[in-house]
Amino acid sequence: METSGGILGRLFEKVLGYITLGLIVLCGLALWRIGPEGRTAIWNAIWRTAVWLGLAAGLPWLTRLFIARVLEIGSNWAGAALLAVLTGIDLLVGRLLMQGWPDSLWGWIAALTALAMAGLYNYLVTEYLAEQAGG
């Protein structure tokens, strides 16, 4: 079956596939060489991140229960307060799961980026729910 990219497209796909395979093998070797303490720390970070992502993704959908009441108030401040509360809960849960503040610049950048993305997600979901509720 011919692809639209021709021979260069297929060559690019093959090279990209080999690069990806090489990176997966290198990550596996690094994880194997890191030792038990490092593996434990990595798995702890993975499960804490997964829990936070699950809670941050599910939380704004609970506003479906009372979004009509927020719309009845008819004030932008009510919507802003709702978003602030949702993002504050995301911050609190993230802080509890991290067990402390970030200790490096990259940690702060990652934490603030995740919080900003959670805030944007909260806004998009509540906006969608408000439209569905007739607001």
N, CA, C and O atoms as a printed pandas DataFrame, in Angstrom:
     atom_number atom_name residue_name chain_id  residue_number  x_coord  y_coord  z_coord
0              1         N          MET        A               1    0.842   -1.174    0.000
1              2        CA          MET        A               1    0.000    0.000    0.000
2              3         C          MET        A               1    0.885    1.234    0.000
3              4         O          MET        A               1    1.763    1.357    0.853
4              5         N          GLU        A               2    0.681    2.122   -0.909
5              6        CA          GLU        A               2    1.477    3.331   -1.070
6              7         C          GLU        A               2    0.947    4.425   -0.146
7              8         O          GLU        A               2   -0.254    4.690   -0.096
8              9         N          THR        A               3    1.869    5.052    0.581
9             10        CA          THR        A               3    1.472    6.191    1.412
10            11         C          THR        A               3    1.691    7.465    0.626
11            12         O          THR        A               3    2.414    7.476   -0.370
12            13         N          SER        A               4    1.071    8.524    1.070
13            14        CA          SER        A               4    1.160    9.781    0.332
14            15         C          SER        A               4    2.538   10.429    0.442
15            16         O          SER        A               4    2.889   11.269   -0.386
16            17         N          GLY        A               5    3.331   10.049    1.457
17            18        CA          GLY        A               5    4.634   10.657    1.644
18            19         C          GLY        A               5    5.711   10.080    0.756
19            20         O          GLY        A               5    6.792   10.657    0.643
20            21         N          GLY        A               6    5.439    8.955    0.125
21            22        CA          GLY        A               6    6.437    8.339   -0.728
22            23         C          GLY        A               6    7.543    7.700    0.069
23            24         O          GLY        A               6    7.373    7.355    1.238
24            25         N          ILE        A               7    8.685    7.546   -0.580
25            26        CA          ILE        A               7    9.801    6.844    0.043
26            27         C          ILE        A               7   10.390    7.644    1.210
27            28         O          ILE        A               7   10.814    7.052    2.202
28            29         N          LEU        A               8   10.424    8.974    1.111
29            30        CA          LEU        A               8   10.958    9.778    2.210
30            31         C          LEU        A               8   10.071    9.678    3.447
31            32         O          LEU        A               8   10.574    9.643    4.570
32            33         N          GLY        A               9    8.764    9.634    3.248
33            34        CA          GLY        A               9    7.843    9.494    4.375
34            35         C          GLY        A               9    8.026    8.164    5.085
35            36         O          GLY        A               9    8.048    8.106    6.315
36            37         N          ARG        A              10    8.159    7.089    4.303
37            38        CA          ARG        A              10    8.366    5.771    4.901
38            39         C          ARG        A              10    9.717    5.692    5.606
39            40         O          ARG        A              10    9.827    5.089    6.673
40            41         N          LEU        A              11   10.746    6.301    5.011
41            42        CA          LEU        A              11   12.064    6.317    5.630
42            43         C          LEU        A              11   12.018    7.084    6.955
43            44         O          LEU        A              11   12.600    6.651    7.949
44            45         N          PHE        A              12   11.331    8.210    6.959
45            46        CA          PHE        A              12   11.187    9.009    8.180
46            47         C          PHE        A              12   10.465    8.200    9.259
47            48         O          PHE        A              12   10.859    8.244   10.425
48            49         N          GLU        A              13    9.423    7.469    8.891
49            50        CA          GLU        A              13    8.693    6.643    9.854
50            51         C          GLU        A              13    9.591    5.571   10.443
51            52         O          GLU        A              13    9.549    5.320   11.647
52            53         N          LYS        A              14   10.405    4.935    9.606
53            54        CA          LYS        A              14   11.317    3.892   10.085
54            55         C          LYS        A              14   12.355    4.476   11.039
55            56         O          LYS        A              14   12.607    3.914   12.105
56            57         N          VAL        A              15   12.954    5.594   10.662
57            58        CA          VAL        A              15   13.970    6.219   11.510
58            59         C          VAL        A              15   13.351    6.652   12.836
59            60         O          VAL        A              15   13.939    6.435   13.895
60            61         N          LEU        A              16   12.179    7.256   12.784
61            62        CA          LEU        A              16   11.504    7.682   14.006
62            63         C          LEU        A              16   11.165    6.480   14.881
63            64         O          LEU        A              16   11.269    6.557   16.105
64            65         N          GLY        A              17   10.766    5.379   14.271
65            66        CA          GLY        A              17   10.482    4.161   15.031
66            67         C          GLY        A              17   11.715    3.619   15.721
67            68         O          GLY        A              17   11.640    3.207   16.879
68            69         N          TYR        A              18   12.865    3.608   15.029
69            70        CA          TYR        A              18   14.101    3.126   15.641
70            71         C          TYR        A              18   14.573    4.060   16.753
71            72         O          TYR        A              18   15.075    3.598   17.778
72            73         N          ILE        A              19   14.418    5.350   16.561
73            74        CA          ILE        A              19   14.790    6.303   17.624
74            75         C          ILE        A              19   13.926    6.078   18.853
75            76         O          ILE        A              19   14.428    6.077   19.976
76            77         N          THR        A              20   12.628    5.888   18.645
77            78        CA          THR        A              20   11.722    5.643   19.765
78            79         C          THR        A              20   12.080    4.344   20.480
79            80         O          THR        A              20   12.106    4.302   21.710
80            81         N          LEU        A              21   12.354    3.292   19.729
81            82        CA          LEU        A              21   12.755    2.021   20.326
82            83         C          LEU        A              21   14.043    2.179   21.130
83            84         O          LEU        A              21   14.161    1.643   22.232
84            85         N          GLY        A              22   15.001    2.910   20.581
85            86        CA          GLY        A              22   16.253    3.152   21.292
86            87         C          GLY        A              22   16.039    3.914   22.593
87            88         O          GLY        A              22   16.655    3.594   23.610
88            89         N          LEU        A              23   15.173    4.914   22.565
89            90        CA          LEU        A              23   14.887    5.677   23.788
90            91         C          LEU        A              23   14.200    4.810   24.836
91            92         O          LEU        A              23   14.483    4.939   26.027
92            93         N          ILE        A              24   13.305    3.932   24.408
93            94        CA          ILE        A              24   12.637    3.032   25.353
94            95         C          ILE        A              24   13.653    2.084   25.982
95            96         O          ILE        A              24   13.613    1.847   27.189
96            97         N          VAL        A              25   14.557    1.547   25.182
97            98        CA          VAL        A              25   15.586    0.644   25.707
98            99         C          VAL        A              25   16.499    1.396   26.672
99           100         O          VAL        A              25   16.828    0.877   27.739
100          101         N          LEU        A              26   16.913    2.613   26.311
101          102        CA          LEU        A              26   17.769    3.402   27.204
102          103         C          LEU        A              26   17.074    3.727   28.521
103          104         O          LEU        A              26   17.701    3.675   29.579
104          105         N          CYS        A              27   15.785    4.062   28.468
105          106        CA          CYS        A              27   15.034    4.334   29.698
106          107         C          CYS        A              27   14.945    3.078   30.559
107          108         O          CYS        A              27   15.068    3.153   31.782
108          109         N          GLY        A              28   14.732    1.922   29.927
109          110        CA          GLY        A              28   14.695    0.659   30.666
110          111         C          GLY        A              28   16.023    0.355   31.332
111          112         O          GLY        A              28   16.056   -0.079   32.484
112          113         N          LEU        A              29   17.128    0.577   30.615
113          114        CA          LEU        A              29   18.456    0.358   31.202
114          115         C          LEU        A              29   18.725    1.325   32.348
115          116         O          LEU        A              29   19.270    0.936   33.380
116          117         N          ALA        A              30   18.349    2.565   32.167
117          118        CA          ALA        A              30   18.547    3.550   33.231
118          119         C          ALA        A              30   17.735    3.176   34.469
119          120         O          ALA        A              30   18.219    3.297   35.594
120          121         N          LEU        A              31   16.507    2.724   34.258
121          122        CA          LEU        A              31   15.670    2.316   35.389
122          123         C          LEU        A              31   16.249    1.087   36.078
123          124         O          LEU        A              31   16.172    0.972   37.301
124          125         N          TRP        A              32   16.825    0.173   35.315
125          126        CA          TRP        A              32   17.427   -1.024   35.877
126          127         C          TRP        A              32   18.662   -0.672   36.702
127          128         O          TRP        A              32   18.897   -1.278   37.747
128          129         N          ARG        A              33   19.449    0.294   36.247
129          130        CA          ARG        A              33   20.697    0.665   36.913
130          131         C          ARG        A              33   20.495    1.619   38.074
131          132         O          ARG        A              33   21.422    1.824   38.857
132          133         N          ILE        A              34   19.328    2.202   38.213
133          134        CA          ILE        A              34   19.126    3.256   39.199
134          135         C          ILE        A              34   19.094    2.726   40.631
135          136         O          ILE        A              34   19.396    3.475   41.561
136          137         N          GLY        A              35   18.749    1.498   40.829
137          138        CA          GLY        A              35   18.714    0.932   42.168
138          139         C          GLY        A              35   17.310    0.945   42.750
139          140         O          GLY        A              35   16.416    1.609   42.226
140          141         N          PRO        A              36   17.126    0.209   43.835
141          142        CA          PRO        A              36   15.778    0.071   44.399
142          143         C          PRO        A              36   15.201    1.369   44.960
143          144         O          PRO        A              36   14.000    1.610   44.836
144          145         N          GLU        A              37   16.037    2.210   45.577
145          146        CA          GLU        A              37   15.527    3.466   46.142
146          147         C          GLU        A              37   15.029    4.394   45.043
147          148         O          GLU        A              37   13.979    5.023   45.171
148          149         N          GLY        A              38   15.793    4.467   43.973
149          150        CA          GLY        A              38   15.399    5.321   42.851
150          151         C          GLY        A              38   14.132    4.829   42.171
151          152         O          GLY        A              38   13.264    5.619   41.801
152          153         N          ARG        A              39   14.038    3.501   42.008
153          154        CA          ARG        A              39   12.818    2.932   41.409
154          155         C          ARG        A              39   11.604    3.209   42.282
155          156         O          ARG        A              39   10.531    3.532   41.774
156          157         N          THR        A              40   11.770    3.085   43.586
157          158        CA          THR        A              40   10.670    3.366   44.510
158          159         C          THR        A              40   10.251    4.823   44.396
159          160         O          THR        A              40    9.059    5.128   44.378
160          161         N          ALA        A              41   11.217    5.719   44.322
161          162        CA          ALA        A              41   10.901    7.142   44.195
162          163         C          ALA        A              41   10.177    7.433   42.882
163          164         O          ALA        A              41    9.236    8.227   42.854
164          165         N          ILE        A              42   10.608    6.799   41.804
165          166        CA          ILE        A              42    9.961    7.013   40.507
166          167         C          ILE        A              42    8.531    6.495   40.529
167          168         O          ILE        A              42    7.619    7.175   40.058
168          169         N          TRP        A              43    8.323    5.282   41.078
169          170        CA          TRP        A              43    6.954    4.728   41.130
170          171         C          TRP        A              43    6.057    5.556   42.032
171          172         O          TRP        A              43    4.874    5.727   41.739
172          173         N          ASN        A              44    6.613    6.082   43.148
173          174        CA          ASN        A              44    5.824    6.965   44.011
174          175         C          ASN        A              44    5.413    8.227   43.261
175          176         O          ASN        A              44    4.271    8.675   43.369
176          177         N          ALA        A              45    6.328    8.791   42.512
177          178        CA          ALA        A              45    6.000    9.999   41.737
178          179         C          ALA        A              45    4.940    9.690   40.681
179          180         O          ALA        A              45    4.052   10.505   40.433
180          181         N          ILE        A              46    5.033    8.516   40.062
181          182        CA          ILE        A              46    4.060    8.154   39.022
182          183         C          ILE        A              46    2.672    7.983   39.619
183          184         O          ILE        A              46    1.705    8.514   39.072
184          185         N          TRP        A              47    2.546    7.254   40.730
185          186        CA          TRP        A              47    1.204    7.029   41.262
186          187         C          TRP        A              47    0.632    8.295   41.861
187          188         O          TRP        A              47   -0.575    8.518   41.769
188          189         N          ARG        A              48    1.458    9.136   42.474
189          190        CA          ARG        A              48    0.951   10.409   43.015
190          191         C          ARG        A              48    0.474   11.324   41.891
191          192         O          ARG        A              48   -0.548   11.998   42.020
192          193         N          THR        A              49    1.218   11.341   40.791
193          194        CA          THR        A              49    0.803   12.148   39.646
194          195         C          THR        A              49   -0.492   11.623   39.051
195          196         O          THR        A              49   -1.369   12.405   38.682
196          197         N          ALA        A              50   -0.620   10.304   38.956
197          198        CA          ALA        A              50   -1.844    9.711   38.402
198          199         C          ALA        A              50   -3.047   10.020   39.285
199          200         O          ALA        A              50   -4.126   10.320   38.773
200          201         N          VAL        A              51   -2.878    9.950   40.595
201          202        CA          VAL        A              51   -3.979   10.283   41.508
202          203         C          VAL        A              51   -4.368   11.739   41.346
203          204         O          VAL        A              51   -5.554   12.058   41.266
204          205         N          TRP        A              52   -3.379   12.633   41.296
205          206        CA          TRP        A              52   -3.685   14.060   41.151
206          207         C          TRP        A              52   -4.387   14.335   39.825
207          208         O          TRP        A              52   -5.353   15.098   39.785
208          209         N          LEU        A              53   -3.914   13.724   38.744
209          210        CA          LEU        A              53   -4.554   13.926   37.445
210          211         C          LEU        A              53   -5.996   13.433   37.451
211          212         O          LEU        A              53   -6.878   14.082   36.889
212          213         N          GLY        A              54   -6.236   12.290   38.083
213          214        CA          GLY        A              54   -7.596   11.771   38.165
214          215         C          GLY        A              54   -8.521   12.690   38.942
215          216         O          GLY        A              54   -9.647   12.952   38.519
216          217         N          LEU        A              55   -8.045   13.180   40.081
217          218        CA          LEU        A              55   -8.866   14.092   40.875
218          219         C          LEU        A              55   -9.062   15.428   40.174
219          220         O          LEU        A              55  -10.161   15.983   40.179
220          221         N          ALA        A              56   -8.000   15.941   39.575
221          222        CA          ALA        A              56   -8.113   17.230   38.881
222          223         C          ALA        A              56   -9.024   17.120   37.663
223          224         O          ALA        A              56   -9.705   18.084   37.312
224          225         N          ALA        A              57   -9.043   15.959   37.017
225          226        CA          ALA        A              57   -9.903   15.782   35.849
226          227         C          ALA        A              57  -11.361   15.567   36.242
227          228         O          ALA        A              57  -12.259   15.995   35.517
228          229         N          GLY        A              58  -11.613   14.918   37.367
229          230        CA          GLY        A              58  -12.983   14.620   37.764
230          231         C          GLY        A              58  -13.673   15.724   38.543
231          232         O          GLY        A              58  -14.895   15.856   38.486
232          233         N          LEU        A              59  -12.906   16.510   39.263
233          234        CA          LEU        A              59  -13.478   17.530   40.146
234          235         C          LEU        A              59  -14.400   18.529   39.444
235          236         O          LEU        A              59  -15.507   18.756   39.933
236          237         N          PRO        A              60  -14.001   19.136   38.326
237          238        CA          PRO        A              60  -14.894   20.143   37.742
238          239         C          PRO        A              60  -16.210   19.564   37.224
239          240         O          PRO        A              60  -17.184   20.300   37.067
240          241         N          TRP        A              61  -16.252   18.262   36.959
241          242        CA          TRP        A              61  -17.502   17.655   36.489
242          243         C          TRP        A              61  -18.533   17.564   37.603
243          244         O          TRP        A              61  -19.725   17.429   37.327
244          245         N          LEU        A              62  -18.095   17.637   38.861
245          246        CA          LEU        A              62  -19.035   17.651   39.977
246          247         C          LEU        A              62  -19.835   18.950   40.040
247          248         O          LEU        A              62  -20.884   19.005   40.683
248          249         N          THR        A              63  -19.344   19.987   39.378
249          250        CA          THR        A              63  -20.079   21.256   39.398
250          251         C          THR        A              63  -21.387   21.153   38.629
251          252         O          THR        A              63  -22.228   22.049   38.714
252          253         N          ARG        A              64  -21.566   20.080   37.887
253          254        CA          ARG        A              64  -22.841   19.852   37.192
254          255         C          ARG        A              64  -24.001   19.852   38.195
255          256         O          ARG        A              64  -25.129   20.209   37.856
256          257         N          LEU        A              65  -23.704   19.446   39.427
257          258        CA          LEU        A              65  -24.743   19.356   40.443
258          259         C          LEU        A              65  -25.285   20.727   40.858
259          260         O          LEU        A              65  -26.444   20.836   41.260
260          261         N          PHE        A              66  -24.454   21.777   40.765
261          262        CA          PHE        A              66  -24.909   23.088   41.234
262          263         C          PHE        A              66  -24.594   24.225   40.265
263          264         O          PHE        A              66  -24.661   25.392   40.652
264          265         N          ILE        A              67  -24.256   23.912   39.025
265          266        CA          ILE        A              67  -23.925   24.970   38.063
266          267         C          ILE        A              67  -25.140   25.848   37.774
267          268         O          ILE        A              67  -24.990   27.038   37.495
268          269         N          ALA        A              68  -26.341   25.274   37.838
269          270        CA          ALA        A              68  -27.554   26.070   37.589
270          271         C          ALA        A              68  -27.703   27.142   38.658
271          272         O          ALA        A              68  -28.127   28.257   38.357
272          273         N          ARG        A              69  -27.364   26.822   39.892
273          274        CA          ARG        A              69  -27.445   27.815   40.980
274          275         C          ARG        A              69  -26.435   28.940   40.762
275          276         O          ARG        A              69  -26.742   30.107   41.005
276          277         N          VAL        A              70  -25.244   28.596   40.309
277          278        CA          VAL        A              70  -24.237   29.623   40.027
278          279         C          VAL        A              70  -24.722   30.523   38.890
279          280         O          VAL        A              70  -24.496   31.733   38.915
280          281         N          LEU        A              71  -25.385   29.938   37.900
281          282        CA          LEU        A              71  -25.903   30.721   36.782
282          283         C          LEU        A              71  -27.051   31.628   37.218
283          284         O          LEU        A              71  -27.221   32.713   36.662
284          285         N          GLU        A              72  -27.842   31.200   38.208
285          286        CA          GLU        A              72  -28.932   32.029   38.709
286          287         C          GLU        A              72  -28.415   33.298   39.369
287          288         O          GLU        A              72  -29.063   34.344   39.317
288          289         N          ILE        A              73  -27.257   33.200   39.982
289          290        CA          ILE        A              73  -26.675   34.387   40.621
290          291         C          ILE        A              73  -26.404   35.452   39.570
291          292         O          ILE        A              73  -26.574   36.645   39.824
292          293         N          GLY        A              74  -25.986   35.023   38.404
293          294        CA          GLY        A              74  -25.836   35.931   37.274
294          295         C          GLY        A              74  -24.679   36.905   37.385
295          296         O          GLY        A              74  -24.706   37.966   36.760
296          297         N          SER        A              75  -23.675   36.572   38.159
297          298        CA          SER        A              75  -22.531   37.461   38.334
298          299         C          SER        A              75  -21.265   36.757   37.852
299          300         O          SER        A              75  -21.097   35.551   38.037
300          301         N          ASN        A              76  -20.389   37.525   37.236
301          302        CA          ASN        A              76  -19.102   36.961   36.841
302          303         C          ASN        A              76  -18.268   36.594   38.059
303          304         O          ASN        A              76  -17.416   35.708   37.995
304          305         N          TRP        A              77  -18.519   37.280   39.167
305          306        CA          TRP        A              77  -17.773   36.983   40.385
306          307         C          TRP        A              77  -18.096   35.585   40.900
307          308         O          TRP        A              77  -17.231   34.917   41.466
308          309         N          ALA        A              78  -19.328   35.142   40.708
309          310        CA          ALA        A              78  -19.694   33.794   41.141
310          311         C          ALA        A              78  -18.924   32.749   40.326
311          312         O          ALA        A              78  -18.420   31.771   40.879
312          313         N          GLY        A              79  -18.840   32.960   39.027
313          314        CA          GLY        A              79  -18.066   32.047   38.189
314          315         C          GLY        A              79  -16.585   32.080   38.522
315          316         O          GLY        A              79  -15.923   31.043   38.553
316          317         N          ALA        A              80  -16.066   33.286   38.774
317          318        CA          ALA        A              80  -14.649   33.405   39.140
318          319         C          ALA        A              80  -14.375   32.731   40.477
319          320         O          ALA        A              80  -13.334   32.098   40.655
320          321         N          ALA        A              81  -15.311   32.864   41.421
321          322        CA          ALA        A              81  -15.139   32.212   42.723
322          323         C          ALA        A              81  -15.168   30.694   42.572
323          324         O          ALA        A              81  -14.399   29.984   43.219
324          325         N          LEU        A              82  -16.061   30.202   41.714
325          326        CA          LEU        A              82  -16.128   28.768   41.470
326          327         C          LEU        A              82  -14.804   28.255   40.899
327          328         O          LEU        A              82  -14.285   27.233   41.346
328          329         N          LEU        A              83  -14.265   28.965   39.916
329          330        CA          LEU        A              83  -12.981   28.559   39.332
330          331         C          LEU        A              83  -11.851   28.645   40.346
331          332         O          LEU        A              83  -10.960   27.795   40.366
332          333         N          ALA        A              84  -11.890   29.682   41.194
333          334        CA          ALA        A              84  -10.852   29.824   42.217
334          335         C          ALA        A              84  -10.917   28.680   43.223
335          336         O          ALA        A              84   -9.883   28.164   43.645
336          337         N          VAL        A              85  -12.132   28.280   43.608
337          338        CA          VAL        A              85  -12.281   27.172   44.547
338          339         C          VAL        A              85  -11.782   25.869   43.913
339          340         O          VAL        A              85  -11.056   25.107   44.552
340          341         N          LEU        A              86  -12.164   25.613   42.670
341          342        CA          LEU        A              86  -11.719   24.391   42.000
342          343         C          LEU        A              86  -10.200   24.342   41.876
343          344         O          LEU        A              86   -9.584   23.312   42.149
344          345         N          THR        A              87   -9.603   25.451   41.467
345          346        CA          THR        A              87   -8.151   25.490   41.313
346          347         C          THR        A              87   -7.462   25.423   42.675
347          348         O          THR        A              87   -6.392   24.827   42.797
348          349         N          GLY        A              88   -8.063   26.025   43.691
349          350        CA          GLY        A              88   -7.520   25.921   45.047
350          351         C          GLY        A              88   -7.524   24.492   45.554
351          352         O          GLY        A              88   -6.575   24.058   46.207
352          353         N          ILE        A              89   -8.594   23.754   45.255
353          354        CA          ILE        A              89   -8.648   22.336   45.641
354          355         C          ILE        A              89   -7.572   21.553   44.894
355          356         O          ILE        A              89   -6.922   20.683   45.473
356          357         N          ASP        A              90   -7.382   21.858   43.615
357          358        CA          ASP        A              90   -6.305   21.210   42.857
358          359         C          ASP        A              90   -4.951   21.492   43.491
359          360         O          ASP        A              90   -4.113   20.597   43.599
360          361         N          LEU        A              91   -4.739   22.727   43.908
361          362        CA          LEU        A              91   -3.484   23.111   44.559
362          363         C          LEU        A              91   -3.306   22.368   45.876
363          364         O          LEU        A              91   -2.224   21.854   46.160
364          365         N          LEU        A              92   -4.368   22.309   46.684
365          366        CA          LEU        A              92   -4.290   21.638   47.980
366          367         C          LEU        A              92   -4.001   20.148   47.825
367          368         O          LEU        A              92   -3.148   19.606   48.527
368          369         N          VAL        A              93   -4.700   19.489   46.918
369          370        CA          VAL        A              93   -4.477   18.054   46.697
370          371         C          VAL        A              93   -3.063   17.817   46.169
371          372         O          VAL        A              93   -2.384   16.886   46.602
372          373         N          GLY        A              94   -2.625   18.657   45.239
373          374        CA          GLY        A              94   -1.267   18.522   44.720
374          375         C          GLY        A              94   -0.221   18.713   45.796
375          376         O          GLY        A              94    0.776   17.992   45.840
376          377         N          ARG        A              95   -0.447   19.678   46.658
377          378        CA          ARG        A              95    0.486   19.954   47.753
378          379         C          ARG        A              95    0.549   18.772   48.716
379          380         O          ARG        A              95    1.629   18.393   49.169
380          381         N          LEU        A              96   -0.611   18.189   49.027
381          382        CA          LEU        A              96   -0.633   17.030   49.915
382          383         C          LEU        A              96    0.067   15.828   49.294
383          384         O          LEU        A              96    0.791   15.104   49.977
384          385         N          LEU        A              97   -0.148   15.620   48.011
385          386        CA          LEU        A              97    0.477   14.474   47.350
386          387         C          LEU        A              97    1.979   14.664   47.157
387          388         O          LEU        A              97    2.732   13.690   47.172
388          389         N          MET        A              98    2.423   15.909   46.977
389          390        CA          MET        A              98    3.858   16.152   46.809
390          391         C          MET        A              98    4.601   16.054   48.137
391          392         O          MET        A              98    5.819   15.879   48.145
392          393         N          GLN        A              99    3.908   16.159   49.229
393          394        CA          GLN        A              99    4.486   16.130   50.573
394          395         C          GLN        A              99    5.525   17.214   50.784
395          396         O          GLN        A              99    6.560   16.971   51.405
396          397         N          GLY        A             100    5.267   18.375   50.287
397          398        CA          GLY        A             100    6.181   19.491   50.465
398          399         C          GLY        A             100    6.207   20.358   49.223
399          400         O          GLY        A             100    5.577   20.060   48.208
400          401         N          TRP        A             101    6.953   21.434   49.341
401          402        CA          TRP        A             101    7.085   22.340   48.212
402          403         C          TRP        A             101    8.186   21.841   47.292
403          404         O          TRP        A             101    9.094   21.143   47.741
404          405         N          PRO        A             102    8.121   22.191   46.001
405          406        CA          PRO        A             102    9.210   21.809   45.091
406          407         C          PRO        A             102   10.531   22.400   45.576
407          408         O          PRO        A             102   10.568   23.495   46.137
408          409         N          ASP        A             103   11.606   21.661   45.353
409          410        CA          ASP        A             103   12.903   22.114   45.849
410          411         C          ASP        A             103   13.870   22.515   44.742
411          412         O          ASP        A             103   15.062   22.696   44.992
412          413         N          SER        A             104   13.364   22.653   43.527
413          414        CA          SER        A             104   14.226   23.093   42.434
414          415         C          SER        A             104   13.419   23.987   41.496
415          416         O          SER        A             104   12.190   24.025   41.553
416          417         N          LEU        A             105   14.130   24.695   40.643
417          418        CA          LEU        A             105   13.451   25.558   39.688
418          419         C          LEU        A             105   12.577   24.743   38.750
419          420         O          LEU        A             105   11.449   25.136   38.451
420          421         N          TRP        A             106   13.091   23.606   38.284
421          422        CA          TRP        A             106   12.306   22.765   37.382
422          423         C          TRP        A             106   11.073   22.212   38.080
423          424         O          TRP        A             106   10.016   22.076   37.463
424          425         N          GLY        A             107   11.201   21.894   39.355
425          426        CA          GLY        A             107   10.049   21.431   40.121
426          427         C          GLY        A             107    8.966   22.497   40.214
427          428         O          GLY        A             107    7.778   22.207   40.067
428          429         N          TRP        A             108    9.394   23.746   40.462
429          430        CA          TRP        A             108    8.434   24.853   40.518
430          431         C          TRP        A             108    7.786   25.083   39.158
431          432         O          TRP        A             108    6.580   25.311   39.070
432          433         N          ILE        A             109    8.589   25.024   38.102
433          434        CA          ILE        A             109    8.034   25.226   36.754
434          435         C          ILE        A             109    7.020   24.135   36.440
435          436         O          ILE        A             109    5.944   24.422   35.915
436          437         N          ALA        A             110    7.354   22.884   36.758
437          438        CA          ALA        A             110    6.432   21.779   36.491
438          439         C          ALA        A             110    5.159   21.918   37.318
439          440         O          ALA        A             110    4.063   21.713   36.797
440          441         N          ALA        A             111    5.287   22.262   38.597
441          442        CA          ALA        A             111    4.118   22.375   39.469
442          443         C          ALA        A             111    3.214   23.522   39.026
443          444         O          ALA        A             111    1.994   23.363   38.970
444          445         N          LEU        A             112    3.798   24.664   38.716
445          446        CA          LEU        A             112    2.987   25.810   38.289
446          447         C          LEU        A             112    2.354   25.576   36.919
447          448         O          LEU        A             112    1.235   26.022   36.665
448          449         N          THR        A             113    3.065   24.883   36.044
449          450        CA          THR        A             113    2.490   24.549   34.736
450          451         C          THR        A             113    1.312   23.597   34.899
451          452         O          THR        A             113    0.275   23.772   34.258
452          453         N          ALA        A             114    1.469   22.585   35.756
453          454        CA          ALA        A             114    0.370   21.639   35.999
454          455         C          ALA        A             114   -0.824   22.355   36.614
455          456         O          ALA        A             114   -1.967   22.073   36.253
456          457         N          LEU        A             115   -0.577   23.272   37.534
457          458        CA          LEU        A             115   -1.677   24.016   38.155
458          459         C          LEU        A             115   -2.369   24.926   37.145
459          460         O          LEU        A             115   -3.594   25.048   37.154
460          461         N          ALA        A             116   -1.592   25.563   36.277
461          462        CA          ALA        A             116   -2.188   26.416   35.241
462          463         C          ALA        A             116   -3.025   25.595   34.271
463          464         O          ALA        A             116   -4.104   26.022   33.859
464          465         N          MET        A             117   -2.532   24.425   33.910
465          466        CA          MET        A             117   -3.297   23.560   33.010
466          467         C          MET        A             117   -4.570   23.058   33.682
467          468         O          MET        A             117   -5.609   22.939   33.032
468          469         N          ALA        A             118   -4.496   22.762   34.981
469          470        CA          ALA        A             118   -5.687   22.339   35.711
470          471         C          ALA        A             118   -6.697   23.481   35.780
471          472         O          ALA        A             118   -7.899   23.255   35.646
472          473         N          GLY        A             119   -6.214   24.707   35.988
473          474        CA          GLY        A             119   -7.116   25.860   36.007
474          475         C          GLY        A             119   -7.791   26.075   34.661
475          476         O          GLY        A             119   -8.987   26.364   34.602
476          477         N          LEU        A             120   -7.038   25.936   33.593
477          478        CA          LEU        A             120   -7.624   26.067   32.256
478          479         C          LEU        A             120   -8.644   24.962   32.004
479          480         O          LEU        A             120   -9.708   25.217   31.440
480          481         N          TYR        A             121   -8.330   23.757   32.412
481          482        CA          TYR        A             121   -9.264   22.637   32.268
482          483         C          TYR        A             121  -10.540   22.901   33.071
483          484         O          TYR        A             121  -11.645   22.647   32.590
484          485         N          ASN        A             122  -10.381   23.414   34.303
485          486        CA          ASN        A             122  -11.546   23.753   35.114
486          487         C          ASN        A             122  -12.426   24.765   34.389
487          488         O          ASN        A             122  -13.649   24.626   34.360
488          489         N          TYR        A             123  -11.802   25.776   33.807
489          490        CA          TYR        A             123  -12.557   26.797   33.078
490          491         C          TYR        A             123  -13.307   26.183   31.901
491          492         O          TYR        A             123  -14.493   26.455   31.711
492          493         N          LEU        A             124  -12.629   25.361   31.113
493          494        CA          LEU        A             124  -13.267   24.778   29.930
494          495         C          LEU        A             124  -14.429   23.862   30.298
495          496         O          LEU        A             124  -15.468   23.875   29.638
496          497         N          VAL        A             125  -14.256   23.073   31.345
497          498        CA          VAL        A             125  -15.331   22.160   31.750
498          499         C          VAL        A             125  -16.511   22.937   32.323
499          500         O          VAL        A             125  -17.658   22.647   31.985
500          501         N          THR        A             126  -16.251   23.914   33.178
501          502        CA          THR        A             126  -17.369   24.673   33.750
502          503         C          THR        A             126  -18.072   25.506   32.666
503          504         O          THR        A             126  -19.289   25.685   32.718
504          505         N          GLU        A             127  -17.329   26.003   31.711
505          506        CA          GLU        A             127  -17.953   26.734   30.593
506          507         C          GLU        A             127  -18.866   25.799   29.788
507          508         O          GLU        A             127  -19.975   26.179   29.413
508          509         N          TYR        A             128  -18.401   24.596   29.531
509          510        CA          TYR        A             128  -19.201   23.615   28.816
510          511         C          TYR        A             128  -20.464   23.264   29.617
511          512         O          TYR        A             128  -21.561   23.205   29.062
512          513         N          LEU        A             129  -20.299   23.034   30.913
513          514        CA          LEU        A             129  -21.450   22.685   31.739
514          515         C          LEU        A             129  -22.438   23.843   31.834
515          516         O          LEU        A             129  -23.648   23.622   31.892
516          517         N          ALA        A             130  -21.934   25.068   31.851
517          518        CA          ALA        A             130  -22.822   26.233   31.878
518          519         C          ALA        A             130  -23.614   26.327   30.591
519          520         O          ALA        A             130  -24.801   26.651   30.625
520          521         N          GLU        A             131  -22.986   26.051   29.448
521          522        CA          GLU        A             131  -23.713   26.061   28.181
522          523         C          GLU        A             131  -24.762   24.975   28.155
523          524         O          GLU        A             131  -25.862   25.192   27.647
524          525         N          GLN        A             132  -24.446   23.809   28.691
525          526        CA          GLN        A             132  -25.415   22.710   28.716
526          527         C          GLN        A             132  -26.583   23.017   29.631
527          528         O          GLN        A             132  -27.697   22.546   29.399
528          529         N          ALA        A             133  -26.339   23.807   30.672
529          530        CA          ALA        A             133  -27.383   24.161   31.624
530          531         C          ALA        A             133  -28.231   25.345   31.131
531          532         O          ALA        A             133  -29.204   25.734   31.777
532          533         N          GLY        A             134  -27.854   25.898   30.003
533          534        CA          GLY        A             134  -28.639   26.997   29.431
534          535         C          GLY        A             134  -28.123   28.371   29.778
535          536         O          GLY        A             134  -28.853   29.358   29.683
536          537         N          GLY        A             135  -26.873   28.442   30.177
537          538        CA          GLY        A             135  -26.328   29.735   30.587
538          539         C          GLY        A             135  -25.476   30.383   29.601
539          540         O          GLY        A             135  -24.967   31.476   29.848
